[in-house]
Amino acid sequence: MVTMSLSSIKRCFNLEDFNSKAKAKLPSPLYHYIEGGADDEITRHRNTEAFNDYQILPRVLEDVTQINMQTTVLGCTVDWPVLLAPTGMTRFFHHHGERAVARAADKFNTLYSLSTLSTTTIEDVAAATRGPKMFQLYVLRDPAINEELIDRCRLAKYDALCLTVDTVVQGNRERDLRTGMTIPPKPTLNSLMGFAARPSWCYRYFTSPALEMANLSHHIDEGSSKVSSLGSYINGQFDRALNWRAAEQIAQRWQGPFAIKGIMTVEDARRALDIGATAVIISNHGGRQLDTVPPPSNWWLILPMP
């Protein structure tokens, strides 16, 4: 999600190469915001370690002249089983924001997920791409806002709805406390120097339209164009009373493919299906919410033995 030339991208051969490019191009507070996790980042590190522990057992002497990775996810046919997860405030990291990511997903015919906290509206993303789309819903304390978001997604013909359930309280991200990437921002001398050291990012930021949480800014009368004002509003609006009954009501209002994201126990997975979920997304929010929880790739460890 960082602006790079085509020739620069061609020199990226693995994920670490992309990570290095991002670190070189983003102001350091933004890089650490997107790279960091909660508390001591134990879960963030475990996520990587757990996937690195997997081993491939190849089957040989198979005809691989034609490979078909096409599958169906939440009623959508995708050409390969790699989906683009929801990311808030995407224009912080690329001046074209969510439109660019949605178009990339469409190009390779896979599912794009738009965040409630996006910097592009539900409708603008729908107009930018015909590819499969899912909207990720954060439940706010005002039911009318939640209902409005669901209804807008239906009118914009989104294919699926995803309810995130692990963010009723913001994670304690110590990196952000050190860099000042809090809500509202509290910049330090070092963080300001980090922005000054990336003039190309600053140029893009100041010559692009004002950054806002596009789906929610109209609910604030004052300061709606300021990220800090919107951030403070949203942080105080997460519904800490969110429960299974509310999730069931969301599924009933949506009446379409419905996933619950943030499931980490068998009991919760079963209950999600009982209240009408089409799917569960096993997730610890990238280690950005509650530290010391297990990585999703180890979820089979908590399944009951047959």
WOCOR-V200208 format. One record per pair of residues at least 24 apart in sequence whose ideal C-beta (glycine too) atoms are under 7 Angstrom apart, sorted by sequence separation. I is the first residue (numbers start at 1). J is the second residue. D is the distance in Angstrom with one decimal. If there is no record, write none. Layout:
i=I j=J d=D
i=I j=J d=D
//
This chain:
i=2 j=26 d=6.0
i=106 j=130 d=6.5
i=134 j=158 d=6.5
i=137 j=161 d=6.2
i=251 j=275 d=6.4
i=252 j=276 d=6.9
i=99 j=124 d=6.9
i=103 j=128 d=6.2
i=106 j=131 d=3.1
i=133 j=158 d=4.9
i=134 j=159 d=6.2
i=137 j=162 d=6.7
i=251 j=276 d=3.9
i=84 j=110 d=6.7
i=99 j=125 d=6.5
i=102 j=128 d=5.6
i=103 j=129 d=5.5
i=105 j=131 d=5.4
i=133 j=159 d=5.7
i=134 j=160 d=4.1
i=135 j=161 d=5.6
i=136 j=162 d=4.5
i=137 j=163 d=5.2
i=138 j=164 d=5.8
i=251 j=277 d=6.5
i=83 j=110 d=5.9
i=84 j=111 d=6.7
i=86 j=113 d=4.1
i=88 j=115 d=4.5
i=98 j=125 d=5.5
i=102 j=129 d=4.4
i=132 j=159 d=5.0
i=134 j=161 d=6.8
i=135 j=162 d=6.9
i=137 j=164 d=6.9
i=244 j=271 d=6.2
i=248 j=275 d=4.0
i=80 j=108 d=6.8
i=82 j=110 d=6.0
i=83 j=111 d=4.5
i=84 j=112 d=4.8
i=85 j=113 d=5.6
i=86 j=114 d=6.3
i=87 j=115 d=6.0
i=89 j=117 d=6.1
i=90 j=118 d=6.5
i=91 j=119 d=4.0
i=134 j=162 d=5.3
i=136 j=164 d=5.8
i=247 j=275 d=5.8
i=248 j=276 d=6.0
i=79 j=108 d=6.4
i=84 j=113 d=6.0
i=86 j=115 d=3.9
i=88 j=117 d=3.4
i=90 j=119 d=5.9
i=99 j=128 d=4.5
i=102 j=131 d=6.9
i=123 j=152 d=7.0
i=138 j=167 d=6.3
i=264 j=293 d=6.1
i=79 j=109 d=4.1
i=80 j=110 d=6.0
i=83 j=113 d=7.0
i=88 j=118 d=6.5
i=89 j=119 d=5.7
i=122 j=152 d=4.9
i=126 j=156 d=3.9
i=78 j=109 d=5.9
i=79 j=110 d=6.5
i=122 j=153 d=5.9
i=126 j=157 d=6.5
i=244 j=275 d=5.8
i=78 j=110 d=4.6
i=78 j=111 d=5.7
i=116 j=149 d=6.7
i=123 j=156 d=5.4
i=122 j=156 d=5.3
i=76 j=111 d=5.7
i=266 j=302 d=6.2
i=265 j=302 d=6.6
i=266 j=303 d=6.1
i=73 j=111 d=5.7
i=266 j=304 d=6.7
i=185 j=228 d=5.7
i=184 j=228 d=3.6
i=183 j=228 d=6.8
i=184 j=231 d=6.2
i=183 j=231 d=3.5
i=184 j=232 d=5.5
i=113 j=162 d=6.3
i=183 j=232 d=5.8
i=86 j=136 d=3.7
i=183 j=235 d=5.0
i=78 j=132 d=6.5
i=76 j=132 d=3.7
i=34 j=93 d=6.4
i=74 j=134 d=6.6
i=30 j=92 d=5.7
i=30 j=93 d=6.7
i=170 j=235 d=6.0
i=149 j=215 d=6.5
i=26 j=93 d=6.7
i=169 j=238 d=7.0
i=168 j=238 d=5.4
i=167 j=238 d=6.3
i=168 j=239 d=6.5
i=169 j=240 d=6.7
i=168 j=240 d=4.7
i=145 j=219 d=6.2
i=168 j=242 d=5.4
i=165 j=242 d=6.7
i=76 j=159 d=5.0
i=75 j=159 d=6.3
i=163 j=247 d=5.9
i=74 j=159 d=6.6
i=75 j=160 d=6.8
i=74 j=160 d=4.1
i=163 j=250 d=5.8
i=1 j=90 d=6.0
i=2 j=93 d=5.7
i=3 j=94 d=5.8
i=1 j=93 d=3.9
i=2 j=94 d=6.2
i=3 j=95 d=6.5
i=119 j=211 d=5.6
i=1 j=94 d=4.5
i=119 j=212 d=6.4
i=121 j=214 d=4.5
i=122 j=215 d=5.9
i=161 j=254 d=4.6
i=119 j=213 d=6.7
i=120 j=214 d=5.5
i=121 j=215 d=5.8
i=119 j=214 d=5.6
i=142 j=237 d=7.0
i=161 j=256 d=6.5
i=165 j=260 d=5.9
i=117 j=213 d=5.5
i=118 j=214 d=6.1
i=141 j=237 d=5.3
i=160 j=256 d=6.5
i=165 j=261 d=6.9
i=166 j=262 d=3.3
i=118 j=215 d=6.2
i=140 j=237 d=4.3
i=160 j=257 d=4.0
i=161 j=258 d=5.3
i=162 j=259 d=4.5
i=163 j=260 d=5.2
i=164 j=261 d=4.8
i=165 j=262 d=4.4
i=140 j=238 d=6.7
i=141 j=239 d=4.8
i=159 j=257 d=6.6
i=160 j=258 d=6.9
i=163 j=261 d=6.7
i=164 j=262 d=5.6
i=116 j=215 d=6.3
i=140 j=239 d=5.9
i=160 j=259 d=6.5
i=162 j=261 d=5.2
i=1 j=101 d=6.7
i=138 j=238 d=6.6
i=139 j=239 d=4.6
i=150 j=250 d=6.9
i=139 j=242 d=5.0
i=150 j=253 d=5.4
i=150 j=254 d=5.6
i=147 j=253 d=6.6
i=139 j=246 d=6.5
i=95 j=204 d=4.2
i=95 j=208 d=4.9
i=137 j=250 d=7.0
i=173 j=288 d=6.6
i=117 j=234 d=6.6
i=171 j=288 d=5.2
i=167 j=285 d=6.9
i=171 j=289 d=4.1
i=162 j=281 d=6.8
i=166 j=285 d=5.3
i=171 j=290 d=6.8
i=91 j=211 d=5.2
i=167 j=289 d=6.1
i=166 j=289 d=5.1
i=136 j=261 d=6.9
i=38 j=171 d=3.9
i=39 j=172 d=5.4
i=38 j=172 d=5.5
i=38 j=173 d=5.6
i=39 j=174 d=6.3
i=36 j=173 d=5.8
i=36 j=175 d=3.7
i=36 j=176 d=6.8
i=32 j=175 d=4.7
i=33 j=176 d=5.9
i=32 j=179 d=5.4
i=33 j=181 d=4.5
i=29 j=179 d=4.0
i=28 j=179 d=6.9
i=29 j=180 d=6.3
i=29 j=181 d=4.7
i=29 j=191 d=4.5
i=28 j=191 d=7.0
i=29 j=194 d=5.5
i=28 j=194 d=3.4
i=27 j=194 d=4.6
i=27 j=195 d=4.3
i=27 j=198 d=4.6
i=26 j=198 d=6.6
i=25 j=198 d=6.7
i=27 j=201 d=5.8
i=26 j=201 d=6.4
i=25 j=201 d=6.7
i=75 j=257 d=4.7
i=74 j=257 d=4.0
i=74 j=259 d=6.3
i=3 j=204 d=6.7
i=74 j=278 d=6.1
i=74 j=279 d=6.1
i=47 j=286 d=6.9
i=47 j=287 d=5.6
i=43 j=284 d=5.6
i=44 j=286 d=6.8
i=44 j=287 d=3.3
i=43 j=287 d=3.7
i=50 j=295 d=3.9
i=41 j=287 d=6.4
i=51 j=297 d=5.3
i=50 j=297 d=4.4
i=43 j=291 d=5.1
i=47 j=295 d=4.5
i=50 j=298 d=5.2
i=37 j=286 d=6.7
i=38 j=287 d=6.4
i=42 j=291 d=5.3
i=43 j=292 d=6.1
i=46 j=295 d=4.8
i=37 j=287 d=3.7
i=38 j=288 d=5.5
i=41 j=291 d=7.0
i=42 j=292 d=5.3
i=43 j=293 d=5.5
i=37 j=288 d=5.2
i=38 j=289 d=5.8
i=40 j=291 d=6.0
i=38 j=290 d=6.5
i=39 j=291 d=3.8
i=43 j=295 d=6.9
i=38 j=291 d=4.6
i=37 j=291 d=6.9
//
